[in-house]
Structures are given as C-alpha cells and as structure tokens.
Amino acid sequence: MTYPPDVYTGDSGLVSAWLRPNDSTPELDLAAGGRCHYLATGVQTGGNFGLYRWEMGPAVGGPTPHFHKTITESFYVLDGEVEFFQGEDWVAGHAGDFVHVPEGGIHGFRNVAPAPASMLILFTPGAPREDYFETLIDKAKTSAMTPEDWTAFFLRHDTYWT
C-alpha cells in the first residue's frame, strides 16, 4: 500500500485547520433526549469523510439491518452500551469498542440499555448524510411521504434494507 497522489501541491503549508468546540450546539435533537453533532460534514472535508457524534437516550432503537453500496460506515463507542448488527446477529459494544462496515456490509445499531450511550459515526467518502438525518426526524415531512417517496429517498441516500 502506498500514499495516494498529492492533493495539495504548494511549497508551503496552508492556514486551513478549524476547531469545533465540544460545547457547540448540536445540529439535531433526536428521540428520547438524544442529539447529533455534525463534527465534520462531507462538504467541510471536500467529500473525504463525514464525522458525527451520535448521542442516544436510554432504551432507544436505531436503524434496522441495512447496507450501503457506495460508502463505508465506522462506529466508535464513547459512552454506554450500543448494540450493533454485524450481518448475522447483534453484539454489544462498550466504550472504546470500534466497528467498521465496508461497502455492502449489513449493519444496524441501537441502544437497548436503560442508560444513555454515545458514539462517533464516520462515513467515507463524505456523502450528504445530513439531509438523510434531518428528513428522518422531520415528522411533518415524513408523514407526507408516500411509499414511492420513501423508496426514492432511501435510494438517493444509498440505503438498502434487508
């Protein structure tokens, strides 16, 4: 394995790093007191990756088993217990555990524990997952969607249910 070709070809470095403070307001309020923080979106990273901090309230479900054809998804548990579907069964992940799902890998996650849990979710490359998350929690939008709308929505967001 070798390094990829140069992206930056200048002779000196750029002043281009940025900081997102830990106390930044989360972008989304999720069910049961959960929140989602957009740490780095695909737009911000030039399409390289998207990184999100996902905070779940106690005993909150998550996406059922599904897969993506164009993106990988990785999870790093920060706090609590998160169950992950690994293609055949659900396994418990605890603080410090890491799960990587290559393109096509069947997966899902949920918090069935009676305590909150949080994790980082990394998508590569940086697909526009923000629209996916925001649409799913917008009750007014989702209640007006027909079965055909849902099919088109999931296809647009590279999500295939098993």
N, CA, C and O of each residue as an XYZ file, in Angstrom:
648
protein
N       0.852     -1.173      0.000
C       0.000      0.000      0.000
C       0.897      1.236      0.000
O       1.909      1.280      0.700
N       0.522      2.222     -0.779
C       1.287      3.458     -0.841
C       0.368      4.641     -0.578
O      -0.856      4.507     -0.551
N       0.984      5.801     -0.385
C       0.199      7.016     -0.221
C      -0.453      7.385     -1.543
O       0.096      7.099     -2.607
N      -1.629      8.023     -1.487
C      -2.274      8.468     -2.736
C      -1.501      9.642     -3.336
O      -0.605     10.194     -2.697
N      -1.850     10.018     -4.564
C      -1.195     11.173     -5.192
C      -1.435     12.448     -4.373
O      -2.419     12.555     -3.642
N      -0.526     13.397     -4.510
C      -0.664     14.678     -3.813
C      -1.975     15.352     -4.185
O      -2.371     15.364     -5.351
N      -2.633     15.905     -3.199
C      -3.810     16.741     -3.412
C      -3.384     18.202     -3.340
O      -3.789     19.027     -4.159
N      -2.568     18.498     -2.355
C      -2.021     19.844     -2.208
C      -0.625     19.841     -2.815
O       0.203     18.993     -2.481
N      -0.372     20.775     -3.693
C       0.914     20.790     -4.401
C       1.732     22.043     -4.128
O       2.722     22.297     -4.814
N       1.331     22.827     -3.137
C       2.071     24.051     -2.810
C       3.412     23.757     -2.161
O       3.696     22.624     -1.772
N       4.224     24.786     -2.051
C       5.555     24.659     -1.461
C       5.572     24.937      0.040
O       6.540     24.597      0.721
N       4.507     25.552      0.561
C       4.407     25.795      1.995
C       2.986     25.435      2.430
O       2.070     25.405      1.609
N       2.812     25.169      3.696
C       1.506     24.771      4.198
C       0.493     25.893      4.178
O       0.839     27.059      3.988
N      -0.766     25.529      4.376
C      -1.881     26.475      4.407
C      -2.364     26.692      5.835
O      -2.211     25.816      6.686
N      -2.934     27.829      6.090
C      -3.629     28.088      7.346
C      -5.084     27.697      7.079
O      -5.882     28.511      6.615
N      -5.415     26.440      7.379
C      -6.738     25.954      6.993
C      -7.394     25.042      8.035
O      -8.519     24.592      7.814
N      -6.743     24.757      9.143
C      -7.343     23.919     10.180
C      -8.468     24.676     10.864
O      -8.455     25.906     10.904
N      -9.443     23.951     11.404
C     -10.533     24.586     12.130
C     -10.891     23.731     13.343
O     -10.646     22.525     13.374
N     -11.467     24.380     14.321
C     -11.831     23.738     15.585
C     -13.337     23.825     15.781
O     -13.940     24.877     15.573
N     -13.930     22.728     16.177
C     -15.338     22.732     16.606
C     -15.319     22.476     18.108
O     -15.034     21.356     18.531
N     -15.614     23.485     18.922
C     -15.575     23.302     20.375
C     -16.553     22.220     20.852
O     -17.617     22.034     20.260
N     -16.195     21.526     21.901
C     -17.027     20.471     22.462
C     -18.401     20.982     22.886
O     -19.381     20.239     22.830
N     -18.484     22.243     23.310
C     -19.773     22.776     23.774
C     -20.601     23.399     22.651
O     -21.543     24.142     22.928
N     -20.270     23.113     21.388
C     -21.079     23.606     20.267
C     -22.486     23.025     20.353
O     -22.672     21.893     20.800
N     -23.452     23.789     19.933
C     -24.847     23.349     19.924
C     -25.021     22.202     18.934
O     -24.573     22.308     17.792
N     -25.670     21.094     19.352
C     -25.891     20.001     18.405
C     -26.813     20.450     17.267
O     -27.692     21.289     17.462
N     -26.603     19.890     16.104
C     -27.425     20.247     14.945
C     -28.808     19.605     14.975
O     -29.760     20.174     14.441
N     -28.933     18.435     15.587
C     -30.220     17.737     15.597
C     -30.587     17.261     16.991
O     -29.734     16.809     17.755
N     -31.869     17.371     17.307
C     -32.418     16.753     18.508
C     -33.080     15.460     18.073
O     -33.940     15.464     17.193
N     -32.683     14.354     18.686
C     -33.195     13.040     18.336
C     -34.234     12.597     19.362
O     -34.530     13.327     20.308
N     -34.774     11.426     19.176
C     -35.775     10.876     20.094
C     -35.190     10.660     21.486
O     -33.996     10.400     21.635
N     -36.031     10.768     22.490
C     -35.703     10.444     23.892
C     -34.483     11.193     24.408
O     -33.676     10.628     25.147
N     -34.341     12.453     24.028
C     -33.252     13.271     24.545
C     -31.928     13.101     23.833
O     -30.923     13.663     24.268
N     -31.898     12.343     22.754
C     -30.666     12.166     22.003
C     -30.342     13.395     21.156
O     -31.194     14.250     20.917
N     -29.086     13.456     20.709
C     -28.640     14.583     19.884
C     -27.618     14.092     18.871
O     -26.965     13.066     19.066
N     -27.494     14.848     17.784
C     -26.477     14.574     16.778
C     -25.672     15.838     16.535
O     -26.227     16.909     16.290
N     -24.357     15.699     16.606
C     -23.436     16.797     16.353
C     -22.746     16.540     15.016
O     -22.152     15.479     14.824
N     -22.816     17.486     14.103
C     -22.100     17.381     12.831
C     -20.659     17.846     13.069
O     -20.366     19.035     12.942
N     -19.775     16.936     13.407
C     -18.393     17.304     13.697
C     -17.656     17.735     12.429
O     -16.917     18.721     12.438
N     -17.858     17.000     11.351
C     -17.256     17.344     10.057
C     -18.131     16.740      8.968
O     -18.258     15.519      8.874
N     -18.727     17.581      8.155
C     -19.587     17.094      7.076
C     -18.761     16.819      5.822
O     -17.612     17.247      5.711
N     -19.360     16.104      4.893
C     -18.697     15.849      3.626
C     -18.339     17.138      2.904
O     -17.292     17.218      2.262
N     -19.194     18.141      3.001
C     -18.905     19.431      2.378
C     -17.662     20.052      3.008
O     -16.793     20.564      2.302
N     -17.579     20.006      4.334
C     -16.442     20.604      5.037
C     -15.126     19.885      4.748
O     -14.065     20.507      4.802
N     -15.175     18.590      4.444
C     -13.953     17.813      4.216
C     -13.666     17.584      2.738
O     -12.840     16.742      2.388
N     -14.336     18.319      1.881
C     -14.115     18.144      0.448
C     -14.533     16.774     -0.048
O     -13.970     16.261     -1.015
N     -15.523     16.177      0.612
C     -16.022     14.867      0.206
C     -15.217     13.689      0.715
O     -15.514     12.546      0.368
N     -14.203     13.942      1.531
C     -13.366     12.846      2.019
C     -14.059     11.977      3.066
O     -13.951     10.751      3.023
N     -14.770     12.605      4.007
C     -15.452     11.847      5.056
C     -16.492     12.738      5.713
O     -16.496     13.954      5.525
N     -17.375     12.113      6.490
C     -18.307     12.804      7.366
C     -18.177     12.180      8.743
O     -18.150     10.956      8.869
N     -18.094     13.012      9.783
C     -17.927     12.517     11.151
C     -18.989     13.148     12.035
O     -19.155     14.368     12.042
N     -19.711     12.314     12.783
C     -20.832     12.757     13.604
C     -20.717     12.157     14.997
O     -20.287     11.014     15.155
N     -21.105     12.938     16.014
C     -21.240     12.401     17.374
C     -22.716     12.147     17.596
O     -23.527     13.072     17.549
N     -23.062     10.907     17.835
C     -24.443     10.452     17.969
C     -24.688     10.123     19.427
O     -24.070      9.209     19.972
N     -25.601     10.873     20.073
C     -25.921     10.648     21.486
C     -27.339     10.108     21.580
O     -28.281     10.734     21.095
N     -27.488      8.950     22.203
C     -28.791      8.293     22.305
C     -29.282      8.286     23.739
O     -28.510      8.068     24.672
N     -30.570      8.525     23.904
C     -31.180      8.394     25.212
C     -31.279      6.930     25.597
O     -30.943      6.054     24.799
N     -31.737      6.654     26.816
C     -31.861      5.265     27.258
C     -32.911      4.507     26.449
O     -33.942      5.061     26.069
N     -32.628      3.234     26.194
C     -33.563      2.309     25.541
C     -34.179      2.894     24.271
O     -35.399      2.907     24.106
N     -33.316      3.376     23.379
C     -33.769      3.961     22.118
C     -33.324      3.054     20.976
O     -32.160      2.660     20.900
N     -34.248      2.733     20.104
C     -33.908      1.927     18.941
C     -33.055      2.709     17.965
O     -32.735      3.876     18.190
N     -32.699      2.065     16.902
C     -31.924      2.696     15.838
C     -32.291      2.043     14.526
O     -33.306      1.351     14.439
N     -31.485      2.250     13.510
C     -31.821      1.671     12.213
C     -31.745      0.146     12.224
O     -30.824     -0.442     12.792
N     -32.718     -0.471     11.593
C     -32.716     -1.921     11.450
C     -31.663     -2.306     10.403
O     -31.120     -1.432      9.727
N     -31.372     -3.598     10.264
C     -30.314     -4.009      9.340
C     -30.503     -3.454      7.926
O     -31.586     -3.498      7.343
N     -29.385     -2.928      7.408
C     -29.349     -2.319      6.074
C     -27.908     -2.326      5.579
O     -26.997     -2.733      6.300
N     -27.710     -1.873      4.342
C     -26.350     -1.756      3.815
C     -26.282     -0.574      2.864
O     -27.299     -0.031      2.432
N     -25.035     -0.191      2.548
C     -24.767      0.895      1.610
C     -23.879      0.348      0.500
O     -23.013     -0.491      0.750
N     -24.090      0.816     -0.716
C     -23.285      0.365     -1.850
C     -22.086      1.263     -2.117
O     -21.111      0.822     -2.725
N     -22.141      2.527     -1.671
C     -21.091      3.480     -2.043
C     -20.271      4.021     -0.880
O     -19.249      4.668     -1.105
N     -20.685      3.777      0.340
C     -19.982      4.347      1.491
C     -19.670      3.275      2.524
O     -20.372      2.270      2.635
N     -18.593      3.514      3.282
C     -18.303      2.704      4.457
C     -18.849      3.451      5.667
O     -19.061      4.663      5.623
N     -19.070      2.717      6.732
C     -19.551      3.332      7.963
C     -18.763      2.718      9.122
O     -18.651      1.497      9.230
N     -18.229      3.563      9.970
C     -17.473      3.098     11.134
C     -18.050      3.734     12.389
O     -18.540      4.863     12.362
N     -17.985      2.991     13.489
C     -18.551      3.428     14.760
C     -17.502      3.273     15.858
O     -16.786      2.273     15.908
N     -17.417      4.270     16.736
C     -16.541      4.196     17.901
C     -17.385      4.583     19.109
O     -17.852      5.718     19.207
N     -17.581      3.640     20.029
C     -18.424      3.877     21.199
C     -17.668      4.744     22.197
O     -16.566      4.397     22.623
N     -18.267      5.875     22.568
C     -17.677      6.787     23.548
C     -18.122      6.459     24.962
O     -17.299      6.373     25.874
N     -19.431      6.275     25.145
C     -20.016      6.018     26.469
C     -21.184      5.059     26.335
O     -21.852      5.012     25.302
N     -21.420      4.299     27.388
C     -22.586      3.440     27.446
C     -22.409      2.155     26.653
O     -21.292      1.713     26.384
N     -23.537      1.573     26.287
C     -23.559      0.312     25.538
C     -24.414      0.490     24.292
O     -25.562      0.927     24.377
N     -23.860      0.155     23.146
C     -24.571      0.235     21.879
C     -24.558     -1.156     21.263
O     -23.504     -1.785     21.175
N     -25.713     -1.637     20.841
C     -25.754     -2.921     20.151
C     -25.593     -2.679     18.655
O     -26.185     -1.758     18.092
N     -24.772     -3.533     18.017
C     -24.518     -3.446     16.589
C     -24.930     -4.746     15.916
O     -24.651     -5.832     16.422
N     -25.594     -4.629     14.777
C     -25.900     -5.799     13.963
C     -24.739     -5.993     13.013
O     -24.378     -5.076     12.276
N     -24.149     -7.176     13.021
C     -22.973     -7.457     12.209
C     -23.263     -8.455     11.100
O     -22.441     -9.326     10.815
N     -24.418     -8.334     10.481
C     -24.744     -9.198      9.358
C     -25.527    -10.435      9.724
O     -26.367    -10.888      8.947
N     -25.267    -10.995     10.902
C     -25.970    -12.204     11.319
C     -26.612    -12.083     12.690
O     -27.659    -12.679     12.940
N     -25.991    -11.311     13.583
C     -26.530    -11.185     14.932
C     -26.144     -9.845     15.535
O     -25.305     -9.123     14.995
N     -26.768     -9.522     16.662
C     -26.500     -8.289     17.398
C     -25.441     -8.565     18.452
O     -25.493     -9.578     19.150
N     -24.475     -7.650     18.562
C     -23.429     -7.768     19.584
C     -23.345     -6.450     20.341
O     -23.602     -5.383     19.783
N     -22.983     -6.536     21.616
C     -22.882     -5.338     22.451
C     -21.516     -4.684     22.268
O     -20.482     -5.351     22.296
N     -21.533     -3.365     22.082
C     -20.313     -2.578     22.032
C     -20.280     -1.651     23.234
O     -21.302     -1.082     23.617
N     -19.112     -1.503     23.823
C     -18.934     -0.659     25.015
C     -17.900      0.417     24.731
O     -17.238      0.398     23.694
N     -17.764      1.362     25.665
C     -16.820      2.468     25.490
C     -15.456      1.937     25.049
O     -14.891      1.037     25.671
N     -14.943      2.513     23.965
C     -13.662      2.109     23.410
C     -13.752      1.080     22.302
O     -12.758      0.827     21.621
N     -14.929      0.471     22.099
C     -15.090     -0.517     21.028
C     -15.292      0.179     19.689
O     -15.862      1.268     19.617
N     -14.812     -0.470     18.627
C     -14.853      0.074     17.271
C     -15.457     -0.951     16.332
O     -15.147     -2.140     16.418
N     -16.324     -0.490     15.432
C     -16.930     -1.346     14.410
C     -16.719     -0.677     13.062
O     -16.996      0.512     12.905
N     -16.227     -1.437     12.085
C     -16.083     -0.928     10.721
C     -16.956     -1.759      9.791
O     -16.953     -2.989      9.855
N     -17.705     -1.075      8.923
C     -18.597     -1.741      7.976
C     -18.211     -1.307      6.560
O     -18.473     -0.167      6.176
N     -17.587     -2.204      5.771
C     -17.250     -1.856      4.392
C     -18.507     -1.716      3.533
O     -19.603     -2.078      3.960
N     -18.341     -1.196      2.334
C     -19.448     -1.101      1.388
C     -20.106     -2.479      1.260
O     -19.419     -3.492      1.131
N     -21.432     -2.507      1.298
C     -22.175     -3.757      1.169
C     -22.379     -4.510      2.471
O     -23.144     -5.474      2.506
N     -21.711     -4.093      3.548
C     -21.826     -4.800      4.828
C     -23.156     -4.519      5.513
O     -23.531     -3.363      5.708
N     -23.860     -5.576      5.874
C     -25.155     -5.437      6.558
C     -24.884     -5.038      8.005
O     -24.071     -5.657      8.692
N     -25.578     -3.996      8.456
C     -25.350     -3.484      9.805
C     -26.573     -2.714     10.305
O     -27.483     -2.401      9.538
N     -26.574     -2.422     11.581
C     -27.576     -1.601     12.243
C     -27.036     -1.280     13.622
O     -26.028     -1.848     14.041
N     -27.697     -0.371     14.336
C     -27.291     -0.077     15.708
C     -28.507      0.339     16.514
O     -29.520      0.773     15.966
N     -28.385      0.196     17.836
C     -29.466      0.589     18.742
C     -28.926      0.638     20.160
O     -27.896      0.041     20.476
N     -29.644      1.363     21.008
C     -29.333      1.382     22.440
C     -30.517      0.754     23.156
O     -31.577      1.369     23.266
N     -30.344     -0.453     23.638
C     -31.418     -1.111     24.382
C     -31.174     -1.041     25.889
O     -32.005     -1.491     26.678
N     -30.049     -0.486     26.280
C     -29.704     -0.375     27.699
C     -30.543      0.717     28.371
O     -31.036      1.619     27.693
N     -30.711      0.644     29.694
C     -31.507      1.649     30.407
C     -30.750      2.961     30.670
O     -31.239      3.818     31.407
N     -29.574      3.119     30.078
C     -28.773      4.336     30.265
C     -28.443      4.940     28.896
O     -28.470      4.234     27.888
N     -28.135      6.224     28.854
C     -27.742      6.849     27.584
C     -26.456      6.232     27.035
O     -25.708      5.579     27.763
N     -26.212      6.448     25.746
C     -24.984      5.989     25.092
C     -24.599      7.014     24.032
O     -25.451      7.732     23.510
N     -23.316      7.074     23.724
C     -22.874      7.966     22.651
C     -21.772      7.296     21.846
O     -21.047      6.438     22.349
N     -21.661      7.702     20.594
C     -20.646      7.129     19.713
C     -20.308      8.120     18.609
O     -21.048      9.070     18.354
N     -19.187      7.879     17.967
C     -18.827      8.595     16.757
C     -19.226      7.728     15.581
O     -19.077      6.506     15.625
N     -19.738      8.357     14.520
C     -20.052      7.664     13.277
C     -19.248      8.344     12.174
O     -19.320      9.560     11.993
N     -18.481      7.541     11.442
C     -17.646      8.044     10.358
C     -18.113      7.425      9.046
O     -18.177      6.202      8.920
N     -18.440      8.270      8.071
C     -18.793      7.819      6.729
C     -17.653      8.185      5.788
O     -17.153      9.309      5.825
N     -17.239      7.236      4.940
C     -16.272      7.548      3.886
C     -16.766      6.955      2.576
O     -17.204      5.805      2.554
N     -16.709      7.710      1.484
C     -16.405      9.135      1.456
C     -17.522      9.948      2.100
O     -18.509      9.396      2.585
N     -17.351     11.262      2.099
C     -18.267     12.173      2.790
C     -19.562     12.412      2.042
O     -19.722     13.452      1.402
N     -20.478     11.481      2.109
C     -21.790     11.598      1.468
C     -22.660     12.604      2.223
O     -22.367     12.910      3.379
N     -23.712     13.121      1.608
C     -24.582     14.120      2.256
C     -25.562     13.488      3.255
O     -26.771     13.482      3.025
N     -25.041     12.965      4.346
C     -25.881     12.280      5.325
C     -26.762     13.237      6.123
O     -27.756     12.813      6.711
N     -26.412     14.518      6.149
C     -27.193     15.483      6.924
C     -28.644     15.510      6.450
O     -29.559     15.509      7.273
N     -28.867     15.535      5.146
C     -30.238     15.526      4.619
C     -30.969     14.253      5.037
O     -32.161     14.291      5.341
N     -30.267     13.144      5.051
C     -30.859     11.879      5.477
C     -31.330     11.976      6.925
O     -32.487     11.681      7.226
N     -30.426     12.392      7.827
C     -30.780     12.505      9.244
C     -31.909     13.502      9.460
O     -32.869     13.219     10.177
N     -31.791     14.667      8.838
C     -32.775     15.736      9.049
C     -34.156     15.350      8.542
O     -35.161     15.662      9.181
N     -34.215     14.678      7.407
C     -35.511     14.257      6.868
C     -36.163     13.228      7.779
O     -37.368     13.293      8.024
N     -35.382     12.281      8.280
C     -35.954     11.236      9.132
C     -36.563     11.787     10.416
O     -37.534     11.221     10.918
N     -36.020     12.877     10.963
C     -36.591     13.393     12.211
C     -37.645     14.470     11.982
O     -38.277     14.914     12.940
N     -37.850     14.899     10.746
C     -38.854     15.918     10.429
C     -40.212     15.231     10.264
O     -40.545     14.765      9.174
N     -40.986     15.172     11.332
C     -42.278     14.465     11.334
C     -43.225     15.000     10.259
O     -43.938     14.221      9.626
N     -43.242     16.310     10.047
C     -44.136     16.881      9.041
C     -43.770     16.369      7.647
O     -44.644     16.046      6.841
N     -42.475     16.303      7.380
C     -42.027     15.858      6.061
C     -42.285     14.365      5.878
O     -42.803     13.945      4.843
N     -41.924     13.561      6.884
C     -42.049     12.117      6.720
C     -43.498     11.658      6.716
O     -43.817     10.658      6.071
N     -44.386     12.357      7.416
C     -45.786     11.935      7.419
C     -46.445     12.168      6.062
O     -47.451     11.536      5.742
N     -45.883     13.070      5.269
C     -46.446     13.356      3.950
C     -45.837     12.493      2.850
O     -46.256     12.579      1.695
N     -44.856     11.664      3.193
C     -44.172     10.870      2.168
C     -44.968      9.620      1.814
O     -45.438      8.901      2.696
N     -45.115      9.371      0.527
C     -45.783      8.170      0.020
C     -44.774      7.020      0.005
O     -43.577      7.252      0.173
N     -45.239      5.788     -0.194
C     -44.281      4.680     -0.326
C     -43.266      4.920     -1.455
O     -42.096      4.557     -1.336
N     -43.723      5.526     -2.533
C     -42.808      5.845     -3.640
C     -41.771      6.879     -3.213
O     -40.601      6.781     -3.583
N     -42.208      7.883     -2.425
C     -41.278      8.889     -1.909
C     -40.208      8.234     -1.038
O     -39.026      8.561     -1.146
N     -40.628      7.304     -0.170
C     -39.683      6.622      0.704
C     -38.670      5.824     -0.114
O     -37.474      5.858      0.177
N     -39.135      5.115     -1.123
C     -38.227      4.336     -1.971
C     -37.189      5.247     -2.607
O     -35.995      4.946     -2.581
N     -37.638      6.358     -3.179
C     -36.717      7.303     -3.820
C     -35.754      7.910     -2.792
O     -34.571      8.089     -3.083
N     -36.250      8.225     -1.603
C     -35.426      8.805     -0.540
C     -34.295      7.858     -0.150
O     -33.135      8.265     -0.076
N     -34.637      6.589      0.099
C     -33.614      5.631      0.509
C     -32.612      5.367     -0.613
O     -31.417      5.242     -0.344
N     -33.067      5.281     -1.856
C     -32.141      5.102     -2.973
C     -31.203      6.298     -3.110
O     -30.007      6.128     -3.344
N     -31.744      7.507     -2.964
C     -30.935      8.726     -3.056
C     -29.855      8.755     -1.971
O     -28.785      9.335     -2.158
N     -30.158      8.117     -0.833
C     -29.219      8.118      0.284
C     -28.507      6.774      0.467
O     -28.037      6.456      1.559
N     -28.435      5.991     -0.611
C     -27.630      4.763     -0.599
C     -27.948      3.872      0.595
O     -27.044      3.363      1.258
N     -29.246      3.685      0.867
C     -29.667      2.848      1.995
C     -30.588      1.757      1.478
O     -31.636      2.031      0.893
N     -30.178      0.512      1.704
C     -30.901     -0.656      1.224
C     -31.219     -1.532      2.417
O     -30.315     -2.018      3.096
N     -32.505     -1.735      2.673
C     -32.949     -2.514      3.841
C     -32.927     -3.987      3.532
O     -33.210     -4.390      2.404
N     -32.591     -4.810      4.532
C     -32.543     -6.259      4.326
C     -33.758     -6.919      4.922
O     -33.896     -8.140      4.848
